[in-house]
Amino acid sequence: MTRTEMLQTIIAALGRVAPEVNAATLATDKPIRDQIDLDSVDYLNFVIELHTQMGVDIPEADYGKLTSIDAALDYIAGKMAVG
């Protein structure tokens, strides 16, 4: 999976958790929860969706590493060993 495909998957995961969000308006470097009204359950569902779609285990201790789209992309790329 390329970084572009990973980015598309991350944005699609956000869209499934928060379908009212226009992905085109999201800044990839800003905290997701500052841009979208995600409560803790929605955020957990986002993490679960990433795990399901990408097959990457994300331990609870690492949830804080997925604060922005860019951070989630870097984290997942590292887990999938994609440069």
Backbone as CSV, one residue per row, in Angstrom:
resi,resn,N_x,N_y,N_z,CA_x,CA_y,CA_z,C_x,C_y,C_z
1,MET,0.856,-1.179,0.000,0.000,0.000,0.000,0.897,1.235,0.000
2,THR,0.626,2.159,-0.909,1.416,3.387,-0.980,0.928,4.384,0.077
3,ARG,1.722,5.412,0.301,1.319,6.456,1.253,0.034,7.143,0.783
4,THR,-0.108,7.317,-0.510,-1.323,7.938,-1.039,-2.540,7.067,-0.747
5,GLU,-2.403,5.772,-0.932,-3.501,4.851,-0.623,-3.800,4.848,0.875
6,MET,-2.752,4.912,1.688,-2.962,4.979,3.140,-3.703,6.251,3.515
7,LEU,-3.309,7.375,2.924,-3.973,8.646,3.199,-5.442,8.568,2.827
8,GLN,-5.743,8.012,1.678,-7.133,7.861,1.248,-7.914,6.969,2.205
9,THR,-7.270,5.930,2.710,-7.923,5.016,3.651,-8.192,5.712,4.979
10,ILE,-7.257,6.516,5.440,-7.438,7.266,6.689,-8.605,8.235,6.551
11,ILE,-8.645,8.965,5.458,-9.730,9.930,5.235,-11.069,9.206,5.098
12,ALA,-11.066,8.065,4.419,-12.298,7.277,4.294,-12.764,6.776,5.658
13,ALA,-11.821,6.383,6.515,-12.170,5.927,7.872,-12.822,7.061,8.653
14,LEU,-12.281,8.259,8.526,-12.899,9.417,9.188,-14.307,9.649,8.643
15,GLY,-14.460,9.483,7.339,-15.771,9.670,6.716,-16.800,8.668,7.201
16,ARG,-16.360,7.443,7.489,-17.304,6.440,8.001,-17.700,6.741,9.446
17,VAL,-16.786,7.309,10.210,-17.072,7.634,11.617,-17.860,8.940,11.716
18,ALA,-17.521,9.896,10.868,-18.168,11.211,10.883,-18.589,11.566,9.454
19,PRO,-19.673,10.962,8.965,-20.071,11.155,7.567,-20.437,12.590,7.203
20,GLU,-20.696,13.414,8.183,-21.064,14.801,7.907,-19.858,15.674,7.573
21,VAL,-18.659,15.145,7.729,-17.432,15.916,7.536,-17.045,15.932,6.059
22,ASN,-16.681,17.113,5.583,-16.153,17.255,4.229,-14.635,17.073,4.311
23,ALA,-14.164,15.940,3.846,-12.746,15.602,3.950,-11.859,16.623,3.248
24,ALA,-12.362,17.266,2.216,-11.569,18.236,1.471,-11.219,19.458,2.304
25,THR,-11.961,19.702,3.370,-11.704,20.874,4.199,-10.767,20.588,5.369
26,LEU,-10.384,19.335,5.547,-9.534,18.976,6.680,-8.075,19.327,6.414
27,ALA,-7.443,19.926,7.393,-6.000,20.175,7.333,-5.316,18.923,7.871
28,THR,-4.395,18.393,7.110,-3.763,17.133,7.507,-2.805,17.295,8.682
29,ASP,-2.357,18.524,8.941,-1.386,18.744,10.006,-2.012,19.259,11.308
30,LYS,-3.302,19.455,11.325,-4.003,19.947,12.527,-4.664,18.777,13.248
31,PRO,-4.775,18.867,14.579,-5.442,17.790,15.317,-6.857,17.534,14.796
32,ILE,-7.140,16.265,14.572,-8.437,15.859,14.038,-9.567,16.319,14.950
33,ARG,-9.395,16.126,16.237,-10.483,16.439,17.176,-10.715,17.939,17.310
34,ASP,-9.741,18.762,16.898,-9.957,20.210,16.876,-10.760,20.626,15.648
35,GLN,-10.718,19.801,14.605,-11.400,20.125,13.358,-12.785,19.488,13.247
36,ILE,-12.925,18.348,13.891,-14.169,17.586,13.815,-14.651,17.344,15.238
37,ASP,-15.928,17.418,15.427,-16.492,17.176,16.753,-16.584,15.666,17.000
38,LEU,-15.434,15.058,17.339,-15.392,13.634,17.655,-15.350,13.458,19.159
39,ASP,-16.277,12.702,19.691,-16.182,12.376,21.107,-15.256,11.168,21.245
40,SER,-15.050,10.723,22.448,-14.095,9.641,22.678,-14.534,8.333,22.015
41,VAL,-15.832,8.084,21.946,-16.332,6.866,21.292,-16.087,6.950,19.778
42,ASP,-16.351,8.117,19.187,-16.090,8.293,17.759,-14.600,8.128,17.457
43,TYR,-13.757,8.670,18.320,-12.315,8.551,18.118,-11.891,7.084,18.204
44,LEU,-12.436,6.363,19.170,-12.147,4.936,19.287,-12.622,4.199,18.036
45,ASN,-13.790,4.540,17.539,-14.295,3.921,16.305,-13.384,4.221,15.116
46,PHE,-12.808,5.416,15.083,-11.847,5.778,14.039,-10.612,4.879,14.128
47,VAL,-10.089,4.691,15.319,-8.918,3.832,15.513,-9.249,2.386,15.119
48,ILE,-10.415,1.918,15.512,-10.839,0.560,15.151,-10.976,0.436,13.638
49,GLU,-11.511,1.448,13.003,-11.660,1.445,11.549,-10.293,1.379,10.869
50,LEU,-9.322,2.121,11.387,-7.965,2.051,10.837,-7.403,0.643,10.976
51,HIS,-7.587,0.060,12.139,-7.119,-1.310,12.364,-7.781,-2.276,11.381
52,THR,-9.072,-2.157,11.224,-9.820,-3.056,10.347,-9.404,-2.897,8.890
53,GLN,-9.304,-1.672,8.434,-9.013,-1.413,7.026,-7.559,-1.684,6.650
54,MET,-6.656,-1.489,7.612,-5.235,-1.596,7.291,-4.537,-2.799,7.925
55,GLY,-5.224,-3.470,8.825,-4.634,-4.637,9.454,-3.474,-4.318,10.369
56,VAL,-3.457,-3.116,10.900,-2.382,-2.672,11.786,-2.891,-2.673,13.214
57,ASP,-2.164,-3.348,14.094,-2.521,-3.310,15.512,-2.120,-1.961,16.082
58,ILE,-3.056,-1.324,16.766,-2.812,-0.020,17.377,-3.126,-0.150,18.858
59,PRO,-2.091,-0.334,19.686,-2.346,-0.469,21.116,-2.882,0.834,21.711
60,GLU,-3.655,0.700,22.749,-4.259,1.876,23.391,-3.213,2.918,23.768
61,ALA,-2.040,2.482,24.150,-0.967,3.413,24.529,-0.546,4.299,23.358
62,ASP,-0.845,3.877,22.125,-0.459,4.644,20.939,-1.577,5.519,20.376
63,TYR,-2.752,5.498,20.953,-3.866,6.282,20.421,-3.491,7.761,20.291
64,GLY,-2.728,8.271,21.219,-2.311,9.674,21.202,-1.370,10.016,20.068
65,LYS,-0.847,9.018,19.396,0.042,9.250,18.257,-0.732,9.464,16.960
66,LEU,-2.042,9.362,17.025,-2.891,9.492,15.835,-3.697,10.788,15.866
67,THR,-3.109,11.843,16.380,-3.857,13.080,16.609,-4.245,13.817,15.337
68,SER,-3.403,13.760,14.312,-3.715,14.422,13.043,-3.687,13.383,11.924
69,ILE,-4.148,13.778,10.773,-4.104,12.868,9.628,-2.653,12.539,9.288
70,ASP,-1.785,13.557,9.286,-0.369,13.319,9.006,0.254,12.381,10.033
71,ALA,-0.080,12.592,11.308,0.467,11.738,12.373,-0.024,10.302,12.213
72,ALA,-1.292,10.142,11.870,-1.844,8.795,11.652,-1.161,8.141,10.460
73,LEU,-0.936,8.906,9.405,-0.267,8.383,8.217,1.154,7.934,8.548
74,ASP,1.895,8.756,9.261,3.265,8.398,9.647,3.282,7.166,10.539
75,TYR,2.352,7.112,11.490,2.283,5.976,12.406,2.002,4.685,11.639
76,ILE,1.006,4.714,10.801,0.619,3.520,10.055,1.699,3.121,9.057
77,ALA,2.292,4.100,8.397,3.384,3.805,7.459,4.537,3.121,8.194
78,GLY,4.830,3.593,9.393,5.874,2.961,10.190,5.522,1.540,10.574
79,LYS,4.288,1.316,10.920,3.831,-0.025,11.281,3.833,-0.964,10.085
80,MET,3.559,-0.410,8.899,3.520,-1.230,7.699,4.879,-1.266,6.991
81,ALA,5.863,-0.574,7.580,7.221,-0.505,7.028,7.239,0.032,5.603
82,VAL,6.452,1.117,5.397,6.439,1.798,4.114,7.122,3.147,4.299
83,GLY,8.054,3.473,3.448,8.811,4.718,3.590,8.251,5.863,2.931
